[in-house]
Amino acid sequence: MADSLTTITTLIRDNLDEVSSGYWTDAEIQRKAVRRLRELWSRIIGVRDDWYKSTTPATITLVSGTLKYALPAGFFRAASIRTSTSGKEAVKWA
């Protein structure tokens, strides 16, 4: 069931036994509700991202001038990149 922000505000006021703006205005209640919803959503996304992380490393050999690479089978996105170089002191990422 999807509730509107107005419905959520009314439910909060019912729980506080406050029919109209008393201690908090509607805008304050709604700002707090939206902030908490965004926090919850980022936690949900974090859990989902952790679920798909693999501890199995994949190796992609970079070639000068190549801009796009296909990830190995089973990988959806690169979460971190560890650079190992052959005879180079540093790698500049652009």
N, C-alpha and C positions, 0 to 999 in steps of 0.2 A: 504494500500500500504506500503510495507516494503522497506525502503531506506537503501542503504549501507552507511557505514561511509564516503566513498569517495564522494557519492552523496550529503550527508549532508554537507560535507566540501565545495563542489562546490556551493551549494545553499547559504551557509553562505558568501562565497567569492562574489557571485553575489549580495547579499544584501549589502555588504560593498563596491561594485564597485571596487573590487580588484581582478584582474584576476589571479595573482600568489602571492606567499608569499611577503608580504610587511611588515606590522606591526606585524602580527602573522604568525608563521609557521603552516604548516598543522598539525604537531604533537600537537602544543598548542591548536589549534581549536578542534581537535579530543579528546584530554584529557578533555577539558571543556565540550564537548558534551556528552561524556561517563559519566562524573561526574554528570551532570544534569539529564541524563537518570536514573542513579542509585538513585538519590534523588527522582525523580518522582515515580519510581517503589516502593521505600520504603513507600512513602505516599499512594500509591494505596493499598499496602499490609496492611498498618495501617487502612485505611478506611474499607477494607474487614474484618479485625480482629474485629474492633469495631462493625461492623454490626451484627456479630454472637455472641457477648457477651450477656449473660443473667444476669439479676439481681436476678434471682431466685436461691437461694443457693441449692446445693445438698450435701447430707451427705454420706460419705463413712466411714465405720468403719474399721480401720486398724487392722490387726491381725498379731501378731508376726510370722515371717518366711514366710509370703505371699509376693511375689514380684510383682505380676501383679493383677490389678483390672479392672473390666469393669466399664465404666462410666454409670451413669443412663441414661435412654432413653432421647433423645433430647439434650444431651451434646456431643460436639465433642472433646473437650480437656479441661484440667484444666488451667485456666488463673492465678489463685491465690489460695493459700492454707492457710486457717486459722485453726490453730491447737488449739483444746480445749482438755484438759487432765483431767482425773479423778484422783485427788490425786497426780499428778506429778507436779514438779516445772518447768521442762524443757523437751523438746523433742529434741533428736539429730537426724537430718536428714542425711542420708548417700546417 
